Amino acid sequence: MLDYMIYIITFAVGSILGLLYSYSQHGEPFVAVTKLNIPFALISIVGWVLGFCSGNVILSAIGFLLAGFVMGERPGYGRKETAIGLIIGIAVYVLLKMGCMM
């Protein structure tokens, strides 16, 4: 039960940090970015894969912190990166679970 609380807290902290970082980088009220931010996509992929697949409380918490950082950006930012990271994280999780069954 304590593991889930740690995950929720680190995800919330990551979201707050992502929002603060995003506001420090972009002063305009709302802009939907159409291009993919490669560094944030990589952060999101690493975060979701660690969060789903690490099996360690500390590494999972770090993963959810990274995933929350990208997901918690201002509206219009980070949505594509989060979707890519989430899809790849779920795919890696499914592949690892299928590998254990065989």
All heavy atoms as an XYZ file, in Angstrom:
771
protein
N       0.824     -1.199      0.000
C       0.000      0.000      0.000
C       0.864      1.257      0.000
O       0.540      2.224     -0.655
C      -0.920     -0.048      1.220
C      -1.876      1.085      1.286
S      -3.113      0.849      0.012
C      -4.325      1.959      0.548
N       1.976      1.198      0.732
C       2.871      2.348      0.789
C       3.536      2.595     -0.564
O       3.807      3.745     -0.922
C       3.937      2.128      1.869
C       4.908      3.277      2.111
C       4.155      4.509      2.592
C       5.952      2.872      3.126
N       3.756      1.529     -1.329
C       4.357      1.675     -2.659
C       3.507      2.575     -3.543
O       4.026      3.464     -4.232
C       4.515      0.322     -3.339
C       5.459     -0.596     -2.603
O       6.154     -0.122     -1.686
O       5.494     -1.789     -2.948
N       2.197      2.345     -3.540
C       1.311      3.134     -4.382
C       1.295      4.596     -3.962
O       1.209      5.491     -4.803
C      -0.099      2.556     -4.383
C      -0.153      1.181     -4.985
C      -0.559      0.091     -4.231
C       0.226      0.963     -6.302
C      -0.591     -1.182     -4.782
C       0.194     -0.297     -6.861
C      -0.217     -1.368     -6.099
O      -0.238     -2.621     -6.645
N       1.390      4.860     -2.666
C       1.423      6.232     -2.194
C       2.696      6.929     -2.670
O       2.664      8.085     -3.093
C       1.345      6.307     -0.669
C       1.259      7.734     -0.155
S       1.284      7.874      1.634
C      -0.112      6.915      2.098
N       3.810      6.212     -2.635
C       5.067      6.774     -3.132
C       4.952      7.088     -4.616
O       5.391      8.145     -5.077
C       6.230      5.808     -2.844
C       6.492      5.740     -1.350
C       7.493      6.230     -3.594
C       7.455      4.662     -0.932
N       4.338      6.188     -5.384
C       4.171      6.408     -6.818
C       3.292      7.627     -7.084
O       3.591      8.438     -7.962
C       3.560      5.193     -7.502
C       4.362      3.923     -7.369
C       3.747      2.690     -7.440
C       5.745      3.949     -7.171
C       4.478      1.517     -7.325
C       6.476      2.786     -7.057
C       5.840      1.579     -7.128
O       6.558      0.420     -7.017
N       2.206      7.766     -6.354
C       1.300      8.897     -6.548
C       1.976     10.206     -6.177
O       1.867     11.205     -6.897
C      -0.001      8.689     -5.740
C      -0.804      7.543     -6.348
C      -0.831      9.960     -5.702
C      -1.973      7.082     -5.498
N       2.710     10.209     -5.078
C       3.392     11.428     -4.643
C       4.466     11.834     -5.649
O       4.577     13.005     -6.015
C       3.968     11.258     -3.228
C       2.823     11.205     -2.213
C       4.946     12.377     -2.883
C       3.257     10.834     -0.814
N       5.268     10.880     -6.110
C       6.318     11.231     -7.062
C       5.738     11.669     -8.406
O       6.274     12.569     -9.049
C       7.315     10.075     -7.275
O       6.611      8.918     -7.713
C       8.088      9.788     -6.021
N       4.625     11.062     -8.822
C       3.979     11.498    -10.056
C       3.456     12.923     -9.911
O       3.611     13.747    -10.815
C       2.837     10.547    -10.427
C       2.223     10.828    -11.757
C       2.831     10.364    -12.916
C       1.062     11.557    -11.869
C       2.283     10.626    -14.163
C       0.509     11.827    -13.094
C       1.112     11.364    -14.248
N       2.848     13.238     -8.758
C       2.339     14.590     -8.518
C       3.482     15.607     -8.464
O       3.377     16.699     -9.025
C       1.532     14.627     -7.230
N       4.577     15.251     -7.812
C       5.736     16.147     -7.760
C       6.300     16.358     -9.163
O       6.639     17.483     -9.544
C       6.810     15.586     -6.797
C       8.122     16.324     -6.942
C       6.329     15.663     -5.363
N       6.391     15.298     -9.947
C       6.856     15.420    -11.329
C       5.948     16.312    -12.162
O       6.422     17.114    -12.969
N       4.645     16.199    -11.960
C       3.698     17.045    -12.690
C       3.864     18.509    -12.321
O       3.837     19.389    -13.191
C       2.264     16.607    -12.400
O       2.034     15.320    -12.898
N       4.056     18.780    -11.049
C       4.259     20.163    -10.606
C       5.571     20.713    -11.161
O       5.620     21.848    -11.645
C       4.225     20.239     -9.067
C       2.812     19.942     -8.565
C       4.698     21.593     -8.565
C       2.716     19.713     -7.074
N       6.624     19.913    -11.110
C       7.907     20.357    -11.656
C       7.816     20.592    -13.168
O       8.387     21.559    -13.692
C       9.001     19.336    -11.350
C       9.419     19.217     -9.890
C      10.415     18.075     -9.716
C       9.989     20.518     -9.379
N       7.104     19.729    -13.871
C       6.911     19.910    -15.307
C       6.139     21.177    -15.627
O       6.456     21.899    -16.574
N       5.130     21.473    -14.827
C       4.347     22.684    -15.030
C       5.193     23.926    -14.771
O       5.162     24.886    -15.549
C       3.124     22.671    -14.114
C       2.103     23.784    -14.312
C       1.490     23.679    -15.700
C       1.035     23.700    -13.253
N       5.970     23.906    -13.696
C       6.840     25.047    -13.400
C       7.889     25.236    -14.488
O       8.172     26.369    -14.901
C       7.512     24.850    -12.039
C       6.596     24.923    -10.823
C       7.358     24.560     -9.563
C       5.979     26.307    -10.703
N       8.481     24.149    -14.950
C       9.477     24.236    -16.021
C       8.845     24.775    -17.302
O       9.430     25.623    -17.978
C      10.098     22.865    -16.276
C      11.077     22.870    -17.407
C      12.361     23.375    -17.240
C      10.716     22.388    -18.659
C      13.267     23.396    -18.284
C      11.615     22.401    -19.710
C      12.883     22.910    -19.522
O      13.774     22.930    -20.560
N       7.671     24.298    -17.619
C       7.003     24.718    -18.844
C       6.658     26.202    -18.799
O       6.812     26.917    -19.790
C       5.746     23.877    -19.061
O       5.112     24.224    -20.255
N       6.195     26.689    -17.652
C       5.881     28.116    -17.540
C       7.136     28.970    -17.584
O       7.096     30.103    -18.051
C       5.100     28.410    -16.263
C       3.611     28.281    -16.459
C       2.899     27.287    -15.834
C       2.919     29.153    -17.287
C       1.538     27.154    -16.012
C       1.560     29.033    -17.488
C       0.880     28.033    -16.840
O      -0.465     27.908    -17.033
N       8.264     28.448    -17.097
C       9.499     29.225    -17.166
C      10.038     29.296    -18.593
O      10.729     30.248    -18.951
C      10.556     28.634    -16.234
O      11.038     27.402    -16.726
N       9.734     28.294    -19.424
C      10.209     28.267    -20.804
C       9.309     29.031    -21.767
O       9.777     29.587    -22.739
C      10.345     26.818    -21.292
C      11.413     26.040    -20.575
C      12.791     26.622    -20.801
O      13.166     26.920    -21.926
N      13.523     26.802    -19.724
N       8.006     29.032    -21.512
C       7.043     29.611    -22.448
C       6.172     30.608    -21.699
O       5.423     30.237    -20.802
C       6.162     28.531    -23.071
C       6.944     27.406    -23.678
N       7.583     27.519    -24.887
C       7.214     26.159    -23.226
C       8.194     26.387    -25.165
N       7.987     25.543    -24.173
N       6.239     31.877    -22.095
C       5.470     32.915    -21.416
C       4.095     33.149    -22.016
O       3.248     33.769    -21.390
N       3.874     32.660    -23.219
C       2.584     32.896    -23.872
C       1.480     32.100    -23.177
O       1.734     31.073    -22.564
C       2.652     32.547    -25.360
C       3.015     31.121    -25.674
C       4.507     30.865    -25.719
O       5.301     31.781    -25.507
O       4.874     29.706    -25.945
N       0.212     32.572    -23.250
C      -0.863     31.920    -22.502
C      -1.157     30.485    -22.938
O      -1.275     29.607    -22.117
C      -2.082     32.800    -22.732
C      -1.693     33.828    -23.713
C      -0.233     33.758    -23.944
N      -1.308     30.246    -24.227
C      -1.583     28.879    -24.695
C      -1.124     28.763    -26.132
O      -1.543     29.523    -26.983
C      -3.068     28.537    -24.620
C      -3.390     27.177    -25.178
C      -3.152     26.044    -24.444
C      -3.904     27.041    -26.455
C      -3.427     24.782    -24.961
C      -4.191     25.793    -26.977
C      -3.941     24.668    -26.221
N      -0.271     27.841    -26.378
C       0.190     27.569    -27.734
C       0.263     26.056    -27.886
O       0.887     25.381    -27.083
C       1.573     28.191    -28.002
C       2.077     27.796    -29.382
C       1.525     29.692    -27.874
N      -0.387     25.543    -28.881
C      -0.310     24.109    -29.151
C       0.882     23.870    -30.063
O       0.892     24.295    -31.206
C      -1.593     23.617    -29.799
N       1.883     23.227    -29.542
C       3.081     22.934    -30.318
C       2.792     21.749    -31.226
O       2.290     20.724    -30.785
C       4.276     22.623    -29.382
C       5.497     22.252    -30.182
C       4.555     23.807    -28.491
N       3.111     21.896    -32.498
C       2.819     20.817    -33.442
C       3.997     19.883    -33.642
O       3.805     18.757    -34.081
C       2.409     21.402    -34.802
O       3.472     22.240    -35.274
C       1.139     22.214    -34.680
N       5.213     20.327    -33.331
C       6.367     19.452    -33.542
C       6.619     18.595    -32.308
O       6.231     18.934    -31.195
C       7.606     20.260    -33.899
C       8.046     21.200    -32.812
C       9.283     21.947    -33.229
C       9.724     22.813    -32.044
N      11.046     23.307    -32.175
N       7.279     17.482    -32.532
C       7.592     16.544    -31.461
C       8.888     16.963    -30.783
O       9.891     17.213    -31.448
C       7.729     15.133    -32.043
C       8.005     14.013    -31.063
C       6.792     13.777    -30.187
C       8.370     12.743    -31.798
N       8.871     17.037    -29.467
C      10.055     17.377    -28.690
C      10.775     16.063    -28.352
O      10.344     15.315    -27.475
C       9.639     18.128    -27.426
C      10.805     18.710    -26.682
O      11.950     18.324    -26.901
N      10.506     19.646    -25.799
N      11.860     15.788    -29.047
C      12.570     14.507    -28.923
C      13.115     14.272    -27.510
O      12.930     13.177    -26.969
C      13.684     14.401    -29.990
C      13.101     14.494    -31.394
C      14.486     13.123    -29.811
C      12.148     13.381    -31.753
N      13.772     15.250    -26.867
C      14.264     14.976    -25.508
C      13.147     14.635    -24.523
O      13.292     13.727    -23.701
C      14.979     16.271    -25.107
C      15.341     16.926    -26.389
C      14.265     16.542    -27.354
N      12.014     15.332    -24.623
C      10.904     15.020    -23.725
C      10.264     13.682    -24.072
O       9.755     12.983    -23.193
C       9.851     16.123    -23.737
C      10.197     17.281    -22.844
C       9.454     18.435    -22.866
C      11.268     17.212    -21.968
C       9.755     19.500    -22.044
C      11.587     18.274    -21.145
C      10.836     19.417    -21.179
N      10.275     13.307    -25.350
C       9.766     11.985    -25.732
C      10.633     10.893    -25.123
O      10.118      9.891    -24.613
C       9.710     11.851    -27.249
N      11.945     11.079    -25.150
C      12.844     10.098    -24.545
C      12.664     10.035    -23.026
O      12.685      8.951    -22.437
C      14.293     10.430    -24.895
C      14.679     10.271    -26.361
C      16.097     10.750    -26.604
C      14.500      8.841    -26.793
N      12.478     11.194    -22.395
C      12.225     11.215    -20.948
C      10.939     10.477    -20.629
O      10.861      9.705    -19.670
C      12.181     12.667    -20.425
C      13.569     13.295    -20.475
C      11.630     12.722    -19.004
C      13.579     14.776    -20.178
N       9.916     10.690    -21.437
C       8.636     10.017    -21.223
C       8.756      8.510    -21.421
O       8.208      7.730    -20.634
C       7.588     10.591    -22.176
O       6.344      9.967    -22.003
N       9.476      8.089    -22.447
C       9.658      6.656    -22.702
C      10.394      6.010    -21.539
O       9.967      4.975    -21.009
C      10.401      6.424    -24.023
C       9.520      6.809    -25.211
C      10.865      4.983    -24.156
C      10.261      6.907    -26.527
N      11.489      6.616    -21.115
C      12.254      6.076    -19.982
C      11.391      6.043    -18.720
O      11.395      5.059    -17.974
C      13.547      6.897    -19.758
C      14.209      6.532    -18.449
C      14.503      6.702    -20.907
N      10.633      7.105    -18.498
C       9.783      7.163    -17.311
C       8.724      6.078    -17.278
O       8.569      5.384    -16.274
N       7.990      5.921    -18.364
C       6.922      4.920    -18.377
C       7.477      3.497    -18.346
O       6.905      2.629    -17.689
C       5.998      5.111    -19.572
C       5.097      6.291    -19.429
C       5.106      7.424    -20.175
C       4.052      6.481    -18.458
N       4.146      8.294    -19.740
C       3.478      7.750    -18.687
C       3.557      5.707    -17.429
C       2.439      8.247    -17.927
C       2.517      6.203    -16.667
C       1.963      7.454    -16.909
N       8.591      3.258    -19.035
C       9.181      1.913    -19.005
C       9.672      1.595    -17.596
O       9.442      0.496    -17.077
C      10.313      1.780    -20.051
C      11.102      0.507    -19.841
C       9.732      1.804    -21.453
N      10.356      2.539    -16.956
C      10.789      2.312    -15.575
C       9.596      2.132    -14.638
O       9.610      1.273    -13.766
C      11.639      3.490    -15.079
C      13.105      3.491    -15.416
C      13.758      4.764    -14.890
C      13.796      2.286    -14.850
N       8.578      2.965    -14.818
C       7.403      2.880    -13.952
C       6.679      1.554    -14.053
O       6.231      0.998    -13.055
N       6.576      1.021    -15.252
C       5.844     -0.229    -15.452
C       6.695     -1.475    -15.248
O       6.199     -2.499    -14.791
C       5.244     -0.292    -16.859
C       4.094      0.647    -17.091
C       3.851      1.142    -18.353
C       3.267      1.046    -16.066
C       2.795      2.007    -18.590
C       2.212      1.908    -16.276
C       1.983      2.390    -17.549
N       7.963     -1.426    -15.618
C       8.737     -2.657    -15.766
C       9.877     -2.848    -14.785
O      10.509     -3.905    -14.808
C       9.307     -2.716    -17.181
S       8.062     -2.604    -18.458
N      10.196     -1.887    -13.954
C      11.419     -2.015    -13.165
C      11.297     -3.061    -12.061
O      12.254     -3.773    -11.785
C      11.807     -0.667    -12.565
O      10.908     -0.315    -11.542
N      10.169     -3.150    -11.396
C      10.015     -4.104    -10.305
C      10.674     -3.651     -9.013
O      10.718     -4.390     -8.038
N      11.200     -2.459     -9.001
C      11.866     -1.892     -7.841
C      11.122     -0.608     -7.458
O      10.787      0.199     -8.327
C      13.324     -1.593     -8.214
C      14.142     -1.075     -7.077
O      13.616     -0.681     -6.045
N      15.444     -1.056     -7.261
N      10.885     -0.401     -6.175
C      10.111      0.754     -5.731
C      10.811      2.058     -6.092
O      10.182      3.001     -6.591
C       9.848      0.684     -4.208
C       9.144      1.925     -3.714
C       9.051     -0.543     -3.860
N      12.112      2.123     -5.873
C      12.857      3.347     -6.134
C      12.870      3.668     -7.628
O      12.594      4.807     -8.032
C      14.305      3.238     -5.600
C      14.321      2.908     -4.112
C      15.098      4.497     -5.903
C      13.773      3.997     -3.225
N      13.188      2.692     -8.457
C      13.228      2.925     -9.904
C      11.848      3.228    -10.468
O      11.703      4.066    -11.361
C      13.848      1.734    -10.623
C      15.345      1.533    -10.411
C      15.810      0.276    -11.119
C      16.125      2.734    -10.881
N      10.824      2.568     -9.958
C       9.459      2.867    -10.397
C       9.061      4.286    -10.021
O       8.433      4.998    -10.808
C       8.473      1.875     -9.801
O       8.680      0.594    -10.318
N       9.437      4.708     -8.819
C       9.127      6.067     -8.383
C       9.840      7.097     -9.261
O       9.250      8.111     -9.646
C       9.521      6.254     -6.919
N      11.102      6.826     -9.603
C      11.829      7.722    -10.504
C      11.158      7.749    -11.878
O      11.034      8.805    -12.503
C      13.311      7.299    -10.606
C      14.016      7.562     -9.281
C      14.020      8.028    -11.745
C      15.403      6.978     -9.183
N      10.708      6.591    -12.340
C      10.006      6.527    -13.619
C       8.733      7.341    -13.620
O       8.456      8.083    -14.568
N       7.946      7.229    -12.557
C       6.708      8.004    -12.489
C       6.984      9.492    -12.314
O       6.212     10.334    -12.771
C       5.797      7.476    -11.387
C       5.146      6.172    -11.740
C       5.293      5.060    -10.935
C       4.400      6.034    -12.890
C       4.704      3.853    -11.263
C       3.799      4.841    -13.240
C       3.956      3.744    -12.418
N       8.093      9.839    -11.676
C       8.495     11.241    -11.578
C       8.800     11.795    -12.969
O       8.335     12.882    -13.329
C       9.721     11.383    -10.674
C      10.271     12.797    -10.520
C       9.460     13.545     -9.479
C      11.719     12.771    -10.136
N       9.557     11.043    -13.768
C       9.881     11.477    -15.124
C       8.638     11.547    -16.011
O       8.456     12.492    -16.783
C      10.909     10.532    -15.749
C      12.300     10.534    -15.120
C      13.152      9.437    -15.741
C      12.953     11.874    -15.260
N       7.781     10.538    -15.902
C       6.550     10.532    -16.699
C       5.636     11.689    -16.297
O       5.033     12.345    -17.155
C       5.821      9.204    -16.533
N       5.550     11.956    -15.012
C       4.740     13.080    -14.541
C       5.302     14.413    -14.978
O       4.556     15.355    -15.245
N       6.640     14.506    -15.069
C       7.268     15.740    -15.524
C       6.821     16.095    -16.934
O       6.465     17.236    -17.215
C       8.794     15.597    -15.464
C       9.536     16.841    -15.859
C       9.715     17.858    -14.946
C      10.054     16.984    -17.127
C      10.400     19.017    -15.299
C      10.734     18.124    -17.489
C      10.913     19.146    -16.572
N       6.818     15.125    -17.817
C       6.415     15.379    -19.203
C       4.905     15.557    -19.296
O       4.415     16.439    -19.997
C       6.889     14.241    -20.125
C       6.392     14.442    -21.535
C       8.409     14.158    -20.109
N       4.156     14.755    -18.574
C       2.698     14.821    -18.645
C       2.150     16.094    -18.002
O       1.091     16.580    -18.394
C       2.108     13.593    -17.956
C       0.668     13.382    -18.211
S       0.177     11.830    -17.441
C      -1.287     11.498    -18.332
N       2.868     16.653    -17.036
C       2.373     17.805    -16.298
C       2.680     19.143    -16.916
O       2.464     20.171    -16.295
N       3.180     19.157    -18.131
C       3.470     20.430    -18.767
C       2.180     21.205    -19.034
O       1.080     20.676    -18.906
C       4.221     20.214    -20.074
C       5.637     19.769    -19.888
C       6.355     19.730    -21.212
O       6.184     18.739    -21.923
O       7.053     20.703    -21.520
N       2.347     22.439    -19.449
C       1.197     23.289    -19.734
C       0.314     22.674    -20.809
O       0.766     21.844    -21.596
C       1.699     24.640    -20.233
C       2.481     25.376    -19.200
C       3.032     26.637    -19.757
N       1.935     27.434    -20.299
C       2.115     28.443    -21.120
N       3.306     28.770    -21.514
N       1.091     29.130    -21.567
N      -0.942     23.091    -20.870
C      -1.831     22.581    -21.920
C      -1.259     22.873    -23.307
O      -0.812     23.976    -23.590
C      -3.127     23.354    -21.701
C      -3.088     23.756    -20.275
C      -1.649     23.968    -19.938
N      -1.261     21.860    -24.144
C      -0.732     21.992    -25.488
C       0.685     21.489    -25.626
O       1.187     21.357    -26.723
N       1.339     21.208    -24.516
C       2.716     20.732    -24.545
C       2.769     19.332    -23.931
O       2.099     19.052    -22.952
C       3.628     21.650    -23.740
C       3.724     23.041    -24.286
C       2.917     24.052    -23.796
C       4.612     23.337    -25.299
C       2.997     25.335    -24.292
C       4.712     24.613    -25.808
C       3.895     25.610    -25.300
O       3.978     26.878    -25.803
N       3.576     18.468    -24.487
C       3.838     17.168    -23.898
C       2.809     16.085    -24.160
O       2.982     14.960    -23.706
N       1.761     16.379    -24.888
C       0.717     15.364    -25.087
C       1.179     14.258    -26.025
O       0.922     13.085    -25.773
C      -0.578     16.006    -25.567
C      -0.486     16.679    -26.903
C      -1.732     17.507    -27.234
N      -1.686     17.980    -28.591
C      -1.016     19.053    -28.976
N      -0.343     19.746    -28.100
N      -1.021     19.419    -30.242
N       1.870     14.620    -27.103
C       2.368     13.604    -28.034
C       3.473     12.774    -27.391
O       3.518     11.556    -27.556
C       2.915     14.265    -29.299
C       1.882     14.940    -30.140
C       2.541     15.609    -31.313
C       1.566     16.517    -32.018
N       2.237     17.297    -33.053
N       4.348     13.444    -26.654
C       5.450     12.752    -25.999
C       4.934     11.765    -24.962
O       5.438     10.649    -24.835
C       6.389     13.765    -25.344
C       7.135     14.640    -26.331
C       6.360     15.861    -26.799
O       5.190     16.017    -26.416
O       6.924     16.655    -27.570
N       3.904     12.185    -24.217
C       3.305     11.302    -23.218
C       2.655     10.095    -23.879
O       2.801      8.969    -23.400
C       2.268     12.070    -22.375
O       2.934     13.137    -21.704
C       1.602     11.174    -21.361
N       1.942     10.324    -24.968
C       1.283      9.215    -25.669
C       2.304      8.216    -26.211
O       2.138      7.001    -26.070
C       0.413      9.751    -26.803
N       3.379      8.721    -26.789
C       4.425      7.834    -27.319
C       5.061      7.037    -26.187
O       5.257      5.827    -26.292
C       5.468      8.647    -28.097
C       4.854      9.176    -29.391
C       6.706      7.820    -28.394
C       5.709     10.197    -30.110
N       5.408      7.723    -25.108
C       6.023      7.041    -23.967
C       5.116      6.003    -23.348
O       5.554      4.905    -22.982
N       3.839      6.325    -23.228
C       2.877      5.389    -22.649
C       2.693      4.161    -23.530
O       2.674      3.026    -23.038
C       1.542      6.102    -22.427
C       0.504      5.439    -21.548
C       1.079      5.148    -20.171
C      -0.716      6.316    -21.415
N       2.592      4.363    -24.832
C       2.424      3.233    -25.757
C       3.650      2.327    -25.720
O       3.527      1.096    -25.633
C       2.143      3.746    -27.184
C       0.743      4.347    -27.243
C       2.299      2.640    -28.211
C       0.456      5.132    -28.508
N       4.842      2.921    -25.754
C       6.061      2.104    -25.726
C       6.218      1.418    -24.375
O       6.613      0.250    -24.304
C       7.291      2.958    -26.085
C       7.199      3.361    -27.550
C       8.587      2.210    -25.803
C       8.278      4.300    -28.015
N       5.887      2.108    -23.281
C       5.960      1.492    -21.958
C       5.037      0.294    -21.812
O       5.424     -0.744    -21.270
N       3.813      0.418    -22.315
C       2.862     -0.696    -22.257
C       3.336     -1.843    -23.147
O       3.234     -3.016    -22.765
C       1.448     -0.219    -22.653
C       0.892      0.698    -21.563
C       0.508     -1.393    -22.882
C      -0.388      1.410    -21.935
N       3.874     -1.514    -24.327
C       4.363     -2.558    -25.228
C       5.518     -3.324    -24.600
O       5.568     -4.559    -24.673
C       4.791     -1.943    -26.555
N       6.439     -2.618    -23.960
C       7.573     -3.286    -23.294
C       7.070     -4.151    -22.156
O       7.523     -5.285    -21.973
C       8.600     -2.240    -22.799
C       9.630     -2.861    -21.880
C       9.281     -1.571    -23.975
N       6.108     -3.658    -21.405
C       5.542     -4.438    -20.300
C       4.899     -5.724    -20.807
O       5.122     -6.804    -20.259
C       4.518     -3.589    -19.545
C       3.820     -4.331    -18.440
C       4.447     -4.532    -17.216
C       2.534     -4.841    -18.612
C       3.821     -5.214    -16.192
C       1.904     -5.536    -17.600
C       2.547     -5.716    -16.393
O       1.924     -6.405    -15.392
N       4.104     -5.611    -21.858
C       3.432     -6.788    -22.421
C       4.461     -7.781    -22.969
O       4.349     -8.996    -22.735
C       2.418     -6.375    -23.514
C       1.927     -7.561    -24.310
C       1.250     -5.629    -22.887
N       5.471     -7.277    -23.666
C       6.500     -8.168    -24.196
C       7.278     -8.880    -23.087
O       7.593    -10.068    -23.201
C       7.461     -7.395    -25.093
C       6.890     -6.941    -26.432
C       7.891     -6.048    -27.157
C       6.510     -8.133    -27.285
N       7.576     -8.172    -22.011
C       8.269     -8.804    -20.893
C       7.393     -9.863    -20.199
O       7.886    -10.914    -19.813
C       8.723     -7.761    -19.875
C       9.911     -6.903    -20.292
C      10.178     -5.823    -19.255
C      11.144     -7.760    -20.496
N       6.118     -9.565    -20.049
C       5.210    -10.538    -19.435
C       4.993    -11.747    -20.328
O       4.875    -12.868    -19.834
C       3.857     -9.893    -19.092
C       3.935     -8.923    -17.948
C       4.399     -9.623    -16.691
C       4.586     -8.646    -15.572
N       5.067     -9.252    -14.348
N       4.949    -11.541    -21.626
C       4.806    -12.677    -22.551
C       6.077    -13.517    -22.546
O       6.010    -14.740    -22.688
C       4.485    -12.185    -23.959
C       3.079    -11.695    -24.125
S       2.728    -11.031    -25.751
C       3.209    -12.357    -26.809
N       7.226    -12.882    -22.391
C       8.489    -13.611    -22.336
C       8.594    -14.475    -21.098
O       9.196    -15.547    -21.118
N       8.001    -14.013    -20.003
C       8.022    -14.801    -18.761
C       7.073    -15.995    -18.845
O       7.282    -16.992    -18.140
C       7.641    -13.930    -17.576
S       8.869    -12.689    -17.171
N       6.035    -15.918    -19.649
C       5.064    -17.011    -19.752
C       5.617    -18.171    -20.572
O       5.194    -19.287    -20.391
C       3.774    -16.495    -20.409
C       3.013    -15.523    -19.568
S       1.588    -14.970    -20.505
C       0.403    -14.810    -19.227
N       6.534    -17.886    -21.480
C       7.016    -18.942    -22.367
C       8.087    -19.754    -21.740
O       8.681    -19.765    -20.872
C       7.520    -18.334    -23.656
C       6.405    -17.722    -24.437
S       7.074    -17.047    -25.963
C       5.572    -16.657    -26.775
